[in-house]
Each structure stands twice: as structure tokens, then as C-alpha cells.
Amino acid sequence: MQVTATEAKNRFGQICAQAKREPVFIEKGGRVDSVILSVEQFEALQALQQQKTMAQRRKEFNEKYKDWIDEQNQHFETNGLWCDGFVAWQE
């Protein structure tokens, strides 16, 4: 179901009841802006999110921050580690 933000505001109780059966998409400015879900649907989404493996999360991180990672690697190649010159105290 899809309703405008004004409809959602004016019929909030009905929208919440409908959300127990199916997601309700809230349109604002001609575009879908938000979704109202039942608690069960929300908990299922959370459980699915938590099931991601470490490899999946690593892959997503690397894709999301690829440019930053490349920048850091280039900085390392050019300058080395910031602590390369440090030596442990010796007596």
C-alpha cells in the first residue's frame, strides 16, 4: 500500500492496522520517503541483518569505503607508517 504523508497523518490508526498486514509506503513530495512496518516485519529484517557473515560485512565495507581505503594505501606506499622511525627504549 502507498499513501501520501498527509493521508498517513490523517488516518494514522488505519495505516498502523494496515501495516500489520503489509508494509505501507509513505509518499512525500511525489517520492516514497518512509515505510511503516509491523513489529514482526521489523524484527525479521533485524534478524536477517544480524545473520550477515563477517565476509559479507567486510565486502560491503570495502565497497562502501573503496576510495578511502585506496587513499590510505597510497599514503602508506608514499610515506610508510607514522611510527617507522620509533625505537623501543634500550638500556
Secondary structure, 3 states (H helix, E strand, C coil): CEEEHHHHHHCHHHHHHHHCCCCEEEEECCEEEEEECCHHHHHHHHHHHHCCCHHHHHHHHHHHCHHHHHHHHHHHHHHCCCCCCCCCCCC
